[in-house]
Amino acid sequence: MERWIGRVVLVTGASAGIGAAISRRLVEAGMKVVGAARNEERLQALARELANKPGSFTPVKCDISKDDDVLSLFATIKQKFGGVDVCINNAGMSHNHSLLEGTTEEWREMLDINVVGLCLCTRESVASMRARQVDDGQIIHISSILGHRVSSNPGNHFYTATKFAVTALLEGMRQELRDAKSHIRIAAISPGIVETEFAPRMLKSEEAGKKIYMNRMCLKADDIASSVIHVLSAPPHVQIHDILIQPTEQV
């Protein structure tokens, strides 16, 4: 991780869960972390927590589903730091409705955050790197095991479709960067069940969400942060493509 000391990393969805865990680990590693999320209060609390660490944490309020917010985020990064060297597309969400019961509003929200926002952050990050002749940058998508298989839970089916899209976008961008003779790398981390606020938010119930995690040993947010460190620590010639990581007890 030595080569990343002092370099700039964008983490979306940084205010809680996996995004917050990744931000902590990267600040500890000496990176300049720009944490983007909608919850400004939580971002500020994380900034205070990380104030005396080796790196730095800069909170930026941003709704990844809004194009203008994303473009303003990158303008802020350019003004303060010159640009990004690493982009971690962590922001994501799900509604718990089957394809027969889902609404177009819910589908569009999932697409805008999980797919379109991810693509926009990736495009702008690569543009920032190439404009500054950064040829060793890294993009990491925090995807899901559901980007590789369709579960029997109908409430997950549209979310699963968005994560299958991420799997296709990962390989598509890898091919485009290779064809452009770029050494910017792109990777994904596809976790199984992780104990975060994801399930309570999806189910819109703290109690129901916690029950999802009660009867099994789940992954922790820091387990995913460890995989991020693994990707960033790989030698520049090594392309880590997609890490599938799940609890040993997961069906």
Stockholm file with secondary structure:
# STOCKHOLM 1.0

chainA/1-251         MERWIGRVVLVTGASAGIGAAISRRLVEAGMKVVGAARNEERLQALARELANKPGSFTPVKCDISKDDDVLSLFATIKQKFGGVDVCINNAGMSHNHSLLEGTTEEWREMLDINVVGLCLCTRESVASMRARQVDDGQIIHISSILGHRVSSNPGNHFYTATKFAVTALLEGMRQELRDAKSHIRIAAISPGIVETEFAPRMLKSEEAGKKIYMNRMCLKADDIASSVIHVLSAPPHVQIHDILIQPTEQV
#=GR chainA/1-251 SS CGGGTTCEEEEESTTSHHHHHHHHHHHHTTCEEEEEESCHHHHHHHHHHTTTSSSEEEEEECCTTCHHHHHHHHHHHHHHHSSCSEEEECCCCCCCCCTTTCCHHHHHHHHIIIIIHHHHHHHHHHHHHHHTTCCSCEEEEECCGGGTCCCSCGGGHHHHHHHHHHHHHHHHHHHHHHHTTCCCEEEEEEESCBCSSHHHHHHTCHHHHHHHHHTSCCBCHHHHHHHHHHHHHSCTTCCCCEEEECCTTCC
#=GC SS_cons         CGGGTTCEEEEESTTSHHHHHHHHHHHHTTCEEEEEESCHHHHHHHHHHTTTSSSEEEEEECCTTCHHHHHHHHHHHHHHHSSCSEEEECCCCCCCCCTTTCCHHHHHHHHIIIIIHHHHHHHHHHHHHHHTTCCSCEEEEECCGGGTCCCSCGGGHHHHHHHHHHHHHHHHHHHHHHHTTCCCEEEEEEESCBCSSHHHHHHTCHHHHHHHHHTSCCBCHHHHHHHHHHHHHSCTTCCCCEEEECCTTCC
//
